Amino acid sequence: MAKKLVIVESPAKAKTIEKFLGRDYEVRASMGHIIDLPKKGLGVNTRKDFTPKYEIIEKKDKLIDELKAASKRADEVYLAPDPDREGEFIAWSLKNILELKNPHRAVFNEITKRAVQEAIRKPRQINEDLFNAQQARRVLDRLVGYKISPLLWRRIQSGTSAGRVQSVALRVICDREAEIRAFVAEEYWSIAATLSKQKHKERFEATLISRLNDVDSMNGDDSATDGEEPAAVEAPGANGSKPAKGGKGRIKISSQAEADAILKDLQGASYSVLKYEEREQRRQPPLPYTTSTLQQDASLRLYFKPKKTMSLAQQLYEGMELGERGQQGLITYMRTDSTRISDEAQVSVKAHIEQEFGKPYVGQGRVGKSKATTQDAHEAVRPTEVSLTPQIVKPHLSADQFKLYNLIWRRFVASFMTAAIFDTVRADIVARQYVFRATGSNLKFPGFYAVWSREEDEKLLPTMQVNEQLDFHGLKPEQHFTQPPPRYSEASLIKELEERGIGRPSTYVPIISTIQDRGYVDQEQRRFVPTWLGETINEVMNKHFPDIVDTGFTADMERKLDDVEDGKRSWIEFLSTFYGDFKSSMEKAEAEMNRVQKPLEETDELCPDCGRHLVIRTGRFGRFISCSGFPECRYRRSVVNKTGALCPQCGGDLVERKTRVKKRIFYGCGNYPTCNFAIWERPVPELCPNCGGLMVVPKGGQEPVCYNEVIAVQRSAEDKPLQDGEKAPARATTTRKRSTGATSSTTTAKRTTTTRKKATASADGEVSTTVKKPVKRATASKRTTKTTTRATVRRAPSATKTAAATKRTKATK
């Protein structure tokens, strides 16, 4: 019998921790939250100190009974959910629902044997302030969402919502779209000269920068400084490039006439070196990852969506089976806003660098500047053991797990290496009254680049002397236009929200997922474009709830929640201050907000039933085509986005579709269900030059490849996307043997049947919901904590009892 019980959040974490603690401990999982505010209704008593009315989450009754029985058998109980506000809320929930008298709160930042055992040896009590901060956030979001959303349903469109932070993110996107629409492009020209040393084959380019009389005034602003690679950089060329910032003394060429005049002045000119400078330049290593910078870099370098990045990071954190090494967590806690690294980890990584690369590569480690919004509750995201190199763990990880671990490991090691040293060269070249400039660099000492890849190419310049004559090979004038600010990608939106103090590490993924799931934004070339619905919601929110969508106001709310966490402010006082003004805004909006009708988009097609024009409407499930004569004529069909490619099976159009449940984009034959051809990769109209078959783009930004030669041979039937109504193939079932050596065919048959049922439910996208009728449950003792008296928990009836009651009702009828 177990003497001590440890409760964590997930089964994967439980499996890892159980191996660290031995036979005296039983480790169980709560499977995340066990209570929450009700799905229907506000669930908050605004007249009585905002007391939340929690309910046990559906289908958690059996699990709670099992945990309660295990806790009664144990001498001591340790609550070990994640070390953040949400984890503290789960620990508080477990304490009250399981009726634990004095449980221990075990907190660890990494799931390693040393860290887990240390947390068990030195537990603490549940942090009431941390719990109150999470409870205040949950209640605050419920008040905003459940008060504003019904109003938007009635005035704009059914199914819309207005979350507290998601509305601010939507405003940021809409504001950028307004900037782009208001942008007026300006023409400008550049002139480059192709030159070489006399009688040398190697050529280089120099760009016109100034007139000779003005060059001295601009040199002071162009001095090279120590470079520093940022944590995440926008992919170049995604939305065009902007011209170099105009500075004092720089020449500005605004038209072709001006460019032609300069070219005419340079006819027959000789080119000589006016100035030649060599200097040493250092480029500092990047900082270790925070949640935000990890999501940004994974998006830019690996093409991972933030949601996928956090899912993979959770798996690496909870633990992987590493063969002889056993089960172990590979990275530290992945929800953090700090770049801090523990002293022990610093010693370890420096020793590893010295052993692998030599003492000259060992750096001191960079210290990031703390922002006002930084909580600094956990270390940066790093490997738990630097000795577990990507090569060692690769055989035990999936391809995507390895990519992310490799990124985290290399970033951590690079952050404690020395700066890279470059020899940089700059040559100013004069031709009559004009000055051209050529620059180049040579990597002298790689430093952190020994593990962190460089993306820029080196441009080398030959050694030159002042007044040296150069050979001229031609002038190249180019016309350019200034570009508007780029639309936000997932990576750049997260960066923008973080810089404005909006949201916290655990909220970036839900924010981005929500605005997409609600249909407020679409993605074009991995960039956010607001839809009509998104812009309408944003306009209404700006007019009637300006504080809610104000970035400064939202950032201030986050700071106040931090004050609640630090014990500097009461959570009830925080909510009371907010709710007074919010209630007045709601009453005013109810009276003044007008109904918004989306303008219909007319098409060139005529209705096949009545001959009137067809229009595009937007409903609860997206856009569709219907007759303009509705409701007299009820003709309708779905909107089809053709790709221009043809189905290789039947020759029909390949069109864009979405899976029913997860709304994942795939491409299928327009003749479905007659033809069921479907693929995940985006097809292109061009045919394969080798076989004449279908060409597809595997990932965004990649070149098209032949589907038959590359993709089809790598994919099994189970990886094929399913169109509406199509059944998923049953997976092959492996028969297991019992310890006695006997085979249970009955068990295998049951497993196979269950698998098929799950696959069918997934394919059809059906979701069954049960309406809960909560039964009052005794609240926790008043002596437990002052917070407990303000939160009531209701237990929903178990699935077994509900089914039995249904049978009795049918029998009576």
Number of C-alpha atoms within 10 A of each C-alpha: 10 15 14 18 23 27 25 25 22 16 17 17 25 21 19 22 27 19 15 19 16 10 12 11 21 21 24 21 19 21 13 15 18 22 21 19 20 18 11 9 9 17 20 20 13 15 7 10 14 22 20 23 18 19 23 22 18 18 14 18 17 12 14 17 13 12 20 16 12 20 24 14 15 16 10 17 26 25 28 26 26 23 18 20 20 20 22 27 24 24 29 20 21 22 21 16 22 18 17 18 11 13 22 21 24 27 23 21 21 27 25 24 17 11 16 21 16 14 17 19 10 12 17 15 11 19 15 19 22 22 23 22 27 23 20 22 18 15 21 20 16 19 22 20 16 17 17 21 17 17 20 22 14 14 16 20 20 14 15 21 24 26 23 21 24 22 25 27 25 24 23 19 22 24 15 19 21 10 14 15 10 10 13 12 11 11 14 18 17 18 18 18 21 15 22 20 18 12 8 11 9 11 14 18 19 19 20 23 22 22 18 17 11 17 19 13 14 15 13 10 11 9 8 12 10 12 14 13 12 11 17 20 14 15 9 8 9 13 14 13 15 13 13 7 7 9 13 15 18 18 17 16 17 16 14 15 10 14 20 13 10 16 14 11 14 16 11 10 13 13 23 22 20 19 16 18 14 13 11 16 19 20 19 22 27 24 23 29 28 23 25 26 22 25 27 29 23 22 22 19 14 14 16 20 19 25 15 16 23 21 12 19 24 19 16 24 25 26 23 21 15 17 10 6 8 12 23 24 25 26 27 25 27 25 24 24 26 23 22 22 18 10 8 8 15 17 10 13 22 21 16 16 20 15 12 10 14 11 14 12 22 24 20 11 22 18 13 12 9 13 12 8 19 17 16 14 14 23 22 25 31 27 27 21 16 22 13 13 14 19 9 10 18 17 12 13 16 10 10 14 18 19 17 22 23 18 19 23 25 22 24 26 28 29 25 24 30 24 25 21 21 19 16 21 20 18 23 21 28 23 20 16 14 20 25 24 21 22 18 17 19 16 16 14 17 18 25 27 19 16 17 18 10 12 6 6 8 11 13 15 20 14 11 16 14 14 14 14 18 18 16 18 12 10 17 12 17 12 14 17 16 16 17 19 15 19 22 21 21 23 25 21 20 27 19 15 20 20 12 14 21 26 22 19 17 18 14 25 20 13 20 20 14 16 21 17 12 17 18 24 23 16 15 10 12 18 18 23 21 23 15 15 18 23 20 18 23 26 15 18 22 17 13 17 18 15 17 21 25 18 21 15 15 20 20 15 20 18 18 18 24 20 17 24 23 13 15 12 16 18 23 16 13 18 19 15 10 13 17 10 11 18 14 10 15 17 10 13 18 14 8 10 15 12 13 14 10 13 11 12 12 15 11 8 12 14 20 11 10 14 13 14 16 23 21 20 20 16 11 11 9 11 14 15 20 22 26 23 16 11 9 9 15 13 17 16 11 12 16 14 13 16 15 13 21 23 23 15 10 14 13 17 19 27 23 20 22 16 16 17 12 10 11 11 16 20 24 27 27 24 16 13 12 9 15 18 22 21 21 19 18 20 28 17 13 15 18 17 10 8 10 11 17 22 25 26 18 18 12 12 11 9 10 20 18 21 21 17 15 13 16 13 9 10 10 8 9 11 12 16 22 23 23 15 12 13 15 22 16 16 11 8 12 9 14 13 11 9 7 6 8 9 13 12 12 9 12 15 13 10 15 17 14 13 16 16 14 12 17 18 14 17 21 18 15 11 8 6 7 8 9 17 11 14 12 12 13 11 16 19 13 11 8 15 11 11 13 19 14 16 17 16 24 22 21 21 16 14 15 10 9 14 10 10 12 10 10 10 9 8 8 6 5
